[in-house]
Amino acid sequence: MGFSVKLKTKSGQQHIVSKLTETTTVGDLKTRITELTNIPGDALHVVLGFPPFKPLDFSNEANPLPTVGISNGDTLIVEEKSLSAEERKQLEAAKRLEQDEKLAKELAAQGTENCGILLKKVVPADNSCLFTSIGFVLTGKVDPENSQYMRQIIAGTVNSDKQEYNEGILGRPNDEYCAWILQPEAWGGAIEVSILSAYHGIEFDVVDITNAIINRFGEDKQYGMRAFLLFDGIHYDPLYLESTNGEPPKTLFPIEDNLVYLQAEQLAKEAKSSRQYTDVNKFTLKCIDCDCFLKGQTEAQQHAQKTGHVNFGEV
């Protein structure tokens, strides 16, 4: 037989949680409370709302509600408990462990088909790393000479559609951008990845280890294949799958093959946790126009606004 309980928060909000049963678990109730109140489950403090206002033990999420003292018609007072820095750190570590275990199970469930390990191919840090990386996933070779060809593709695409690629999108006038991107010291980023994705008809998934996320370029185009690029905040490297059964390394993967995508997610999380990324506020740049040395992205932006110089190289 179903029953319901009433929730009250310190801010005065009230909610009814219905369709509960004697087999509903503490974990299920915590999820519904979080949905209604936006209080994270790990920071949830629940008190039975009548004397003696007994705090409820929600530590074992598998327990049915009656075993912790909740019954039909009860009023629960919910609040977010304050956590110390150490407690929050422990909770975050526990969450990461839980996510890693979940990912490991998902990977295991995929079976051994197309087995292998996702690895990074290091390419030169010469301001053309994005283009060299894309060249590698397309050809299997590290060839910096491909960079100029890709720069020409980008410049041609941008120049052919000045309405789409306007100053608001590019951060500078269209003609100025086209001249800039052809220079060997010009860096590539999101705009350039998007253009090259469309040109080659391949989804490029940028594994951003600074934020432990994957940005998918061309996701909405329903391309059949994808490739992975690793981004550490400044530098791009291509990723490839090293086979464990003697097959040649792979750099292009069918969109429906989720195994390699799961590995890429795991790689991003592990790299971020071990801080394998570049702090954009601390790295050193050199202004190509005036040989001025600048520290961090902010100084570079301020220098560009003050002088109009926009050509920078990494030191």
CORHUJO-V906022 format. One record per pair of residues at least 24 apart in sequence whose C-alpha atoms are under 7 Angstrom apart, sorted by the first residue. I is the first residue (numbers start at 1). GAP is how many residues later the second one is. D is the distance in whole Angstrom. If there is no record, write none. Layout:
((I,GAP,D) (I,GAP,D))
This chain:
((3,69,5) (4,68,5) (4,69,6) (5,67,6) (5,68,5) (5,69,5) (5,70,6) (6,67,7) (6,68,6) (6,69,5) (6,70,6) (7,68,6) (7,69,5) (7,70,6) (7,71,7) (8,68,6) (8,69,5) (8,70,6) (9,68,6) (9,69,5) (9,70,6) (10,69,6) (22,42,6) (22,43,6) (22,44,6) (23,41,5) (24,40,5) (24,41,6) (25,36,6) (25,37,6) (25,38,5) (25,39,4) (25,40,6) (26,32,6) (26,35,5) (26,36,6) (26,37,6) (26,38,6) (26,39,6) (27,34,4) (27,35,6) (39,41,6) (43,37,5) (43,38,5) (44,35,6) (44,36,5) (44,37,6) (45,33,6) (45,34,5) (45,35,6) (45,36,6) (46,30,6) (46,31,6) (46,32,5) (46,33,7) (47,29,6) (47,30,5) (47,31,6) (48,27,6) (48,28,5) (48,29,6) (49,26,5) (49,27,5) (49,28,6) (107,152,6) (107,155,7) (110,149,6) (115,128,6) (115,129,6) (116,125,6) (116,126,5) (116,127,4) (116,128,5) (117,124,5) (117,125,5) (117,126,7) (118,121,6) (118,122,6) (118,123,4) (118,124,6) (118,145,7) (119,120,5) (119,121,5) (119,122,6) (119,123,7) (120,117,6) (120,118,6) (120,119,5) (120,120,6) (121,116,6) (121,117,6) (121,118,6) (122,115,6) (123,114,6) (125,110,7) (127,57,7) (127,58,5) (127,59,6) (127,60,5) (127,186,7) (128,56,7) (128,59,6) (129,106,7) (129,107,6) (129,108,7) (130,58,6) (130,106,5) (133,103,7) (133,104,5) (133,105,5) (134,104,7) (136,102,7) (137,90,7) (137,101,7) (137,114,5) (137,115,7) (148,34,7) (151,30,6) (151,31,5) (152,30,7) (154,38,7) (154,41,6) (155,26,7) (185,126,7) (185,127,7) (185,128,6) (186,125,7) (194,24,7) (202,24,5) (203,24,6) (204,24,6) (205,24,6) (206,24,6) (206,25,7) (207,24,6) (207,57,7) (207,61,6) (208,24,6) (208,60,7) (209,59,5) (209,60,7) (209,62,6) (209,63,5) (209,68,6) (210,62,6) (210,67,6) (212,56,5) (212,57,5) (212,60,6) (213,55,7) (224,30,6) (224,31,6) (225,27,6) (225,28,5) (225,29,4) (225,30,5) (226,26,6) (226,27,5) (226,28,6) (226,29,6) (227,24,6) (227,25,5) (227,26,6) (232,45,4) (232,46,6) (233,44,6) (233,45,5) (233,46,7) (233,47,6) (234,44,6) (284,30,6) (284,31,6) (285,27,6) (285,28,6) (285,29,5) (285,30,5) (286,26,6) (286,27,5) (286,28,6) (286,29,6) (287,24,6) (287,25,5) (287,26,7) (288,24,5) (288,25,7))
